[in-house]
Amino acid sequence: MKPLTLADLAAILREVAGEDETTPLEGDFADVPFSDLGYDSIAVLEMAARLSRDYGVHLSDDDVLGPATPRQVLELAGSETEPAP
């Protein structure tokens, strides 16, 4: 499986939320909780399901809900946080 990057995670978030791919997740959003980024629990759980299916990254509901951030997800996935485009 390919490594998961912040850009990959941003693309998945856009897809699960039904947003246009040009919708920016701007700046350094790696430490911003998903809820503050505007993603509800359904979108975050769908993101986790996509990570499992596409990257082999298995996260529990507790890992991704609550105050979880993109950086925490990447760390749990064993990936480095790289800047999003």
C-alpha positions as CSV (number, residue, x, y, z in Angstrom):
1,M,0.0,0.0,0.0
2,K,1.2,3.5,-0.7
3,P,1.9,5.8,2.2
4,L,-0.9,8.1,3.3
5,T,-0.1,11.9,3.1
6,L,-2.0,14.9,4.3
7,A,-2.9,15.6,0.7
8,D,-4.4,12.1,0.4
9,L,-6.4,12.7,3.6
10,A,-7.6,16.0,2.3
11,A,-8.8,14.4,-0.9
12,I,-10.6,11.7,1.0
13,L,-12.3,14.3,3.3
14,R,-13.5,16.2,0.2
15,E,-14.9,13.1,-1.4
16,V,-16.7,11.8,1.7
17,A,-18.3,15.2,2.3
18,G,-19.4,15.5,-1.3
19,E,-17.3,18.6,-1.8
20,D,-15.8,19.6,-5.1
21,E,-12.1,18.6,-5.4
22,T,-11.2,22.3,-5.7
23,T,-12.6,23.0,-2.3
24,P,-9.5,24.0,-0.4
25,L,-8.4,22.7,3.0
26,E,-6.1,25.7,3.3
27,G,-3.0,26.4,5.3
28,D,-1.7,24.1,8.0
29,F,-4.8,22.2,9.0
30,A,-3.1,19.1,10.3
31,D,-3.7,20.1,14.0
32,V,-7.3,21.4,13.6
33,P,-10.0,19.0,14.9
34,F,-12.2,17.5,12.2
35,S,-15.2,19.2,13.8
36,D,-13.6,22.6,13.5
37,L,-12.9,21.8,9.8
38,G,-16.6,21.3,9.3
39,Y,-16.7,17.5,9.1
40,D,-19.3,15.8,11.1
41,S,-19.0,12.3,12.7
42,I,-20.6,10.6,9.7
43,A,-18.0,12.1,7.3
44,V,-15.1,11.2,9.7
45,L,-16.3,7.6,10.1
46,E,-16.6,7.4,6.3
47,M,-13.1,8.7,6.0
48,A,-11.9,5.9,8.4
49,A,-13.7,3.3,6.3
50,R,-12.0,4.6,3.2
51,L,-8.6,4.5,4.9
52,S,-9.3,0.9,5.8
53,R,-10.3,0.0,2.3
54,D,-7.8,2.0,0.3
55,Y,-4.8,2.1,2.6
56,G,-5.2,-0.9,5.0
57,V,-5.3,1.5,7.9
58,H,-7.7,0.3,10.6
59,L,-8.8,2.9,13.0
60,S,-11.3,2.6,15.8
61,D,-14.2,5.0,16.2
62,D,-12.4,6.3,19.3
63,D,-9.3,7.1,17.2
64,V,-11.2,9.4,14.8
65,L,-14.1,10.9,16.8
66,G,-14.0,13.6,19.4
67,P,-11.0,16.0,19.2
68,A,-9.2,14.0,16.6
69,T,-7.1,15.9,14.0
70,P,-5.6,15.0,10.6
71,R,-2.2,14.8,12.2
72,Q,-3.4,12.2,14.7
73,V,-4.9,10.1,12.0
74,L,-1.7,10.2,10.0
75,E,0.4,9.3,13.1
76,L,-1.9,6.4,13.8
77,A,-1.5,5.3,10.2
78,G,2.3,5.4,10.6
79,S,2.6,8.2,8.0
80,E,4.5,11.4,7.9
81,T,2.6,14.7,7.8
82,E,3.4,16.3,4.5
83,P,2.0,19.7,3.4
84,A,-1.2,19.6,1.4
85,P,-1.1,21.4,-2.0
